[in-house]
Amino acid sequence: VQLQAFGGGLVQAGGSLRLSCAASGRTFSAYDMGWFRQAPGKERDFVAAITRRGGWTYYPDSVKDRFTMSRDNAKNMVYLEMNSLKPEDTTVYYCAARDNFAIMSSRTAQDPANYDYWGQGTQVTVSS
């Protein structure tokens, strides 16, 4: 599967952005999906995950109640709605696909090594 993330940009603190990730290739509904973010020289951090049919989502405490991940399997799209953005949310965001029939747990969702396909990043900049 090929992934392409877009929708990043510059926003003021407290504002909102919606990231999108378009998938092409194999049946999109076969993949669990995740969003990660990575600052230069730092590790890739988990942001959100969603199961194949969208029945379960998971977020770290740093973005919980501010970010919402969703998917539209008919359109081969995943989304990350980001509200109440903070300057510390500034970095590059990546979408990823997990090709594994095992049920995704909170532990597996957080580890970038469990994802098989990655899109290019999209830059989010939050000004103070």
N, C-alpha and C positions, 0 to 999 in steps of 0.2 A: 504494500500500500504506500502511496505517496501522500505526503502531508504538506500543506502550505498554510502557515499562520499569517494572519493579517489583522489590522485594526488598531495597532498600537499608535501612540502619538504623545503629544504634550498636553497635560491637563493640570489645573491647579489643585492644590491639596483640598480634599473634601469633594472633589469632583468624581465623575464616573467615566468609565470606558468599557466598551464591549469588544473583546477579542473573539475572532473567529478562526476556525481551522477547517479547511476543506480537504477532504480525502478522496483519492481516486485509486482505482485498482480493484483488489479483491473485495468481497462483500464486507461493507463497512460494519455491519451489525455483528460481525464475528470478533470485533476487537473491543476490549476495554480501552478507555482513553484516559489520558492524564495531561495536566498542565504542570510545567516546571518553570523555574526562573533561575537565571544565573548571571551574577555580576562578574566582571573581569577578575580573573585570578582566584575566584571562589568556587566552591562546589555548587552543583546544580541542586536547587532546593525544590521540594515538592510543594505544589500549590493546590491542586485539586485532582480528583479522579472520579470517573463515572463508569458504571458497568455497561455491558453490551446493550442492554435494552433500556438503560437509564433508570433502573429501579433503585440504585444505591449510589450515593455520592459521599465523598469523604474529603475533609479539609483539615489542614493543620490549624492550630489555635491562632496563628498569626493572621489568618485571613478569614477564619470562620465568622459568620454573620456579616461579612462585608462582600465576599465573593460568592458567586453562584455559577456552577457548571451545569450545562445542559447539552443535549444532543438531539439532532433530528436525523434519524437513520434514513428517512426517505430522501433527504437532501445531501446525505453524506457529510454532515457538518457537526462540529462541536463548537460550543461557545463558552466564554468565560465573562460573565457580567461582573465588573469590578466597581464597587461603590465605596464611598468614604475613603478615597485613595489618600495615601500618606507619602511623603517624600521617600521613605524607606522602601516603598513598593517600586521605586525606580530601578529598572534593570531590563534585560532581554527575557522575553517569555517564549517558551517552546511548548508545542503540543507533541504528544507521543501516543503511540498505539502499542497495546500489549496483545500479543498473539499467543494465548495460552488458555486451554480449556479449563484449567483449575480455577475455582472460584477465587476472585480477588478479595483479599483481606485488607485491613487497614495497614498491616505491615508490608504486604507486597505492593500495595498502591504507592507507598512513599518512596520506594527504592527505584531510582532511575535504571538500575541494571535489569529490572524486570520488564522493561519496555523494549520492544524490538525495532520500532520505526520512529524516526524523529523528523519533524519539519524544521525548516529554517526558523530562526527566531524573529520576533517582532519587538521593537523597542518601545518601552513604556517609560515616560518621564513625567514625574509629578513634581511640580514646582511648589515651593513653600510660600 
